[in-house]
Amino acid sequence: MFKRPTFIRAAAMLFGFVAALSVAHAQTPAAGNFVEGKQYFLIEPAQPGTVDGKIEVVEIFSYGCPACNAFQATMKKIHDTLPANAVLTYLPASFNTAENWPLFQRAYFTAQALGISDKVHDATFDAIWKDDGSLRITDPVTHQLVKRMPTIEDVAKFYARFGAKPEDVVATSSSFAVNAKMKRADSLLRAYGVDSTPTIVVGGKYRFTGRSVGSLEQVVPLVQYLIAKEAGAKPAN
C-alpha cells in the first residue's frame, strides 16, 4: 500500500505492506464478519457506483506502484469470482509524480481510448517490473529511480506491439478526451478519500485496502460481501 514520495521509502513500505498482511493474518476475522470502520470504510458522500446497471468494483492503482504489481494475482481472483451483477473497472492514480504516475495514468486512458487497454494492462506491469523492462522506472541493479523516466513516446513504441500506431498513441495521449478523463480521475480519487494504492472501492460507497482487510485471502470475500450489501441482499456470515 503506497503513499510515497521516494522509491527508497517505497521499497520499505512494500516490505511493510507484505509483513503487515502476514502478521495480521492471525487476527483476520472469519469470512463475512467484516466491520465498517475496521476492515472497510464508508465513502461520504457516496459516489456513482454502477456501470450498465451493474455494481462497480474499482481498483485504484498505478503501473508505477510495486504493491499494485504484487496485487495483480489478487485482482485476477476478484475478476474471476465476480457475480453476474458486478463489473470490475480500473482507476489510475497520479499523485506520485516522482515515479511517473501521471505518465502512467495518461498511458492507461490512452490505451482505453484506442481500445487496447485489456491487451496491454498486464503487459504494462511486466514492462516496468519484470524482464521486459522497456518502461522500467528503477535500475535493476541499484534499485534506484532511473535518471531518464519513460515518456509517452516510449509508451507509444510499447503499445505498437499490440497493434497501435505510435503516432496515434502520441496524438491520442494529448487529446481533450484523455485530459478530461485524467482530471475526472483525480477528482474522483479525492471524493473517494483515497491516498494510497492499491485501494478497492465497491459501489461508490465502500473503500478498503489490503492492509485494512488484514490478509490477501480476505480481499475476495470482502469484495463479495460488499457487493451483496450494496445489492440489498443479506451478506453471508
C-alpha positions in Angstrom: 0.0 0.0 0.0 1.6 3.2 -1.1 1.6 6.9 -0.3 5.1 7.6 -1.1 7.4 10.4 -2.2 10.6 8.4 -3.0 11.4 4.9 -4.2 13.6 4.2 -1.2 10.6 4.8 1.1 8.5 2.8 -1.4 10.7 -0.3 -1.0 10.5 -0.1 2.7 6.7 0.4 2.5 6.3 -2.6 0.2 8.2 -4.8 2.7 6.0 -3.4 5.4 2.8 -4.0 3.4 3.7 -7.7 2.9 4.9 -8.1 6.5 1.8 -6.4 7.9 -0.5 -8.7 6.0 1.4 -11.7 7.2 1.2 -10.6 10.8 -2.4 -9.6 10.5 -3.4 -12.9 9.1 -3.9 -14.4 12.5 -6.1 -11.5 13.6 -8.2 -11.5 10.5 -12.0 -12.1 11.1 -13.7 -15.1 9.7 -15.1 -14.7 6.2 -18.1 -12.4 6.3 -17.5 -11.0 9.8 -16.4 -7.6 8.4 -16.9 -4.4 10.4 -17.3 -0.9 8.9 -14.5 1.3 10.2 -12.1 -1.6 10.6 -11.9 -3.8 7.5 -13.7 -1.3 5.2 -14.8 2.3 5.3 -17.8 4.3 4.2 -17.4 6.9 1.5 -19.3 10.0 2.3 -20.9 11.3 0.3 -21.3 8.2 -1.8 -20.3 8.4 -5.5 -21.9 6.9 -8.6 -21.3 3.2 -8.3 -22.9 1.4 -11.2 -21.8 0.6 -14.8 -24.5 -0.5 -17.2 -26.7 -1.4 -14.2 -24.0 -3.5 -12.5 -22.3 -2.7 -9.2 -18.9 -1.3 -9.9 -15.8 -2.7 -8.2 -12.9 -0.3 -8.8 -9.2 -0.9 -8.3 -7.3 2.4 -7.7 -3.8 1.6 -8.9 -0.7 2.8 -10.7 1.5 0.8 -13.0 4.4 2.5 -11.2 3.3 1.1 -7.8 5.2 -2.1 -6.8 2.4 -3.0 -4.4 -0.1 -2.8 -7.2 2.1 -5.1 -9.3 2.2 -7.6 -6.4 -1.6 -7.3 -6.0 -2.3 -8.4 -9.6 -2.8 -12.1 -8.7 -5.4 -11.0 -6.2 -7.1 -8.8 -8.8 -7.3 -11.8 -11.1 -9.1 -13.7 -8.3 -11.5 -10.7 -7.9 -12.2 -10.7 -11.6 -12.7 -14.5 -11.8 -15.1 -14.6 -8.9 -17.3 -11.6 -9.6 -21.1 -12.3 -9.5 -23.2 -11.5 -12.5 -24.4 -8.3 -11.0 -21.0 -6.7 -10.7 -18.3 -5.3 -13.0 -14.6 -4.6 -12.5 -13.0 -1.4 -13.6 -9.7 0.4 -13.0 -8.9 3.9 -12.0 -5.2 5.0 -12.3 -3.8 7.4 -9.7 -1.4 10.2 -10.5 -0.4 11.5 -7.0 3.2 10.2 -7.1 4.9 12.4 -9.6 8.4 11.3 -8.6 7.8 7.9 -10.0 6.0 8.9 -13.2 2.5 8.1 -12.1 0.9 11.0 -14.2 2.5 9.5 -17.3 1.2 6.0 -16.5 -2.3 7.5 -15.8 -2.2 9.1 -19.2 -1.0 5.9 -20.8 -3.9 3.9 -19.3 -6.5 6.3 -20.6 -4.8 6.5 -24.0 -4.9 2.7 -24.2 -8.6 2.8 -23.2 -9.4 5.4 -25.9 -7.6 3.2 -28.5 -9.4 0.1 -27.4 -6.3 -1.8 -26.3 -6.5 -1.4 -22.5 -7.4 -5.1 -21.9 -4.5 -6.2 -24.1 -1.8 -4.0 -22.5 -2.8 -4.0 -18.9 -0.8 -6.9 -17.5 1.9 -6.4 -20.1 2.5 -2.8 -18.9 3.2 -4.0 -15.3 5.7 -6.5 -16.8 7.3 -3.8 -18.9 8.0 -1.9 -15.7 8.7 -4.5 -13.1 9.7 -7.7 -14.8 12.0 -9.0 -17.5 10.7 -6.8 -20.3 11.9 -3.6 -18.7 11.0 -1.4 -21.7 9.1 1.0 -19.4 11.4 0.5 -16.3 11.4 3.2 -13.7 14.1 1.7 -11.5 17.6 0.4 -12.1 17.6 -3.4 -11.8 21.0 -3.4 -10.0 20.8 -0.4 -7.7 17.0 -0.4 -7.4 17.2 3.4 -7.5 15.0 5.5 -9.8 16.4 5.8 -13.3 17.6 9.2 -14.4 15.5 9.1 -17.6 11.9 8.1 -16.9 9.7 6.6 -19.6 8.0 9.1 -21.9 4.8 8.9 -23.9 6.9 8.2 -26.9 8.3 5.1 -25.1 4.7 4.1 -24.3 3.8 4.5 -28.0 6.6 2.2 -29.0 5.4 -0.4 -26.4 1.8 -0.1 -27.5 2.9 -0.7 -31.1 3.5 -4.3 -30.1 -0.3 -4.6 -29.6 -1.3 -3.1 -32.9 -1.5 0.6 -32.1 0.3 3.1 -34.4 2.8 5.1 -32.4 1.7 8.4 -33.9 -1.9 7.6 -32.9 -0.8 6.9 -29.4 1.0 10.2 -29.1 -1.8 12.2 -30.6 -4.5 10.5 -28.5 -2.5 10.9 -25.3 -2.8 14.7 -25.5 -6.4 14.7 -26.7 -9.2 16.6 -24.9 -10.9 13.2 -24.0 -7.8 11.8 -22.3 -7.1 15.1 -20.5 -10.7 15.2 -19.3 -10.5 11.6 -18.0 -7.3 12.4 -16.1 -9.0 15.4 -14.4 -12.0 13.3 -13.6 -9.9 10.5 -12.1 -8.0 12.9 -9.8 -11.3 14.4 -8.7 -12.9 11.0 -8.1 -9.9 9.9 -6.0 -10.4 12.9 -3.8 -14.1 12.1 -3.5 -13.3 8.5 -2.6 -10.8 9.7 0.1 -8.0 7.6 -1.5 -4.4 8.4 -0.7 -2.7 5.0 -1.2 -2.6 2.2 -3.7 -3.9 -0.4 -4.3 -7.3 0.5 -2.9 -10.6 -1.2 -3.8 -13.9 0.8 -4.0 -17.2 -1.1 -4.2 -20.5 0.5 -5.4 -19.1 4.0 -4.9 -19.8 3.6 -1.2 -17.2 1.3 0.4 -13.4 1.6 0.4 -10.7 -0.8 1.7 -7.1 -1.7 1.3 -5.2 -4.9 1.7 -3.9 -3.6 5.0 -7.3 -2.7 6.3 -8.8 -6.1 5.5 -6.0 -7.9 7.2 -4.9 -10.5 4.7 -4.9 -11.0 0.9 -7.0 -14.1 1.4 -9.8 -11.9 2.8 -9.9 -9.5 -0.2 -12.2 -11.6 -2.4 -14.6 -12.5 0.5 -14.8 -8.8 1.4 -15.5 -7.7 -2.2 -18.3 -10.3 -2.4 -19.6 -9.2 1.0 -19.8 -5.5 -0.1 -21.4 -6.4 -3.4 -24.1 -8.3 -1.6 -24.5 -5.5 0.9 -24.9 -2.9 -2.0 -27.3 -5.2 -3.8 -29.6 -5.3 -0.8 -29.0 -8.9 -0.1 -28.1 -10.2 3.3 -24.3 -10.8 3.1 -23.2 -14.3 4.1 -21.8 -14.6 7.5 
